[in-house]
């Protein structure tokens, strides 16, 4: 279990979670990134900017 950095909810990581994996907080819906698996740590996923080919 890891804690959502936005709302503090407990988020369960899958057994095969890897650093860099993206997931969604079941409580607040924030997109989260796995920062560590031992110990489990989550952070807000970086905002992806649209690339219009410029």
Beta strands, then each sheet from edge to edge (+ up, - down):
strand 1: 2-3
strand 2: 10-11
strand 3: 22-24
strand 4: 31-37
strand 5: 40-44
sheet 1: 1+ 2-
sheet 2: 3+ 4- 5+
end
